[in-house]
């Protein structure tokens, strides 16, 4: 597994965890104590994306989007108990293909 993919997976976990902390606070009625680890997790997410081997931040973020979508569907299944359907998975595969093109395309210089 490539270093970039591992970073993207770790970033996705950090982002989803951070966002879920806010979801738990606002939508599930959990206490405000959820906000501190949520903010720390989102800061970790931002830091991790700076470690991706890419000459441009925008490309690193765009390629990350495909990984984030797949990780979100894994969260849907594993944390929320809702199995992704074939349309979820088809969409995620399309996004991953796009992310691969963005990140792996040969570029001059």
C-alpha positions, 0 to 999 in steps of 0.5 A: 500500500502506498504512503499516500494511500495510508495518509489518505486513509488516516486523514479520512478517519480523522475527518470522519471522527471529527465531523461525527463528534459535531454530529453527535453534539448537534444531532444526537444530543450528546454533551459539549465534551464531544467538541474538543476531541472533534476539533483535535481530530479535524486538526489532525486531518488537516495536518495529515493532508500536508504529508501527501506527496503532491506538488499542489494542495488542490490536487492532494485535496481533490484526490483525497475526496475519492478516498473520503467517500469510500471511508464514509461508506465504511463508516456508514456500515461499521459505525452506523449499521447501515450497509451501503447499497450497490449505488453507493459502491458504484459511486465510490468506485467512480470517485476513486477512479477520478482520484487516481487519475488526479493523483497519479497522472504524469505531469511535466517538471 
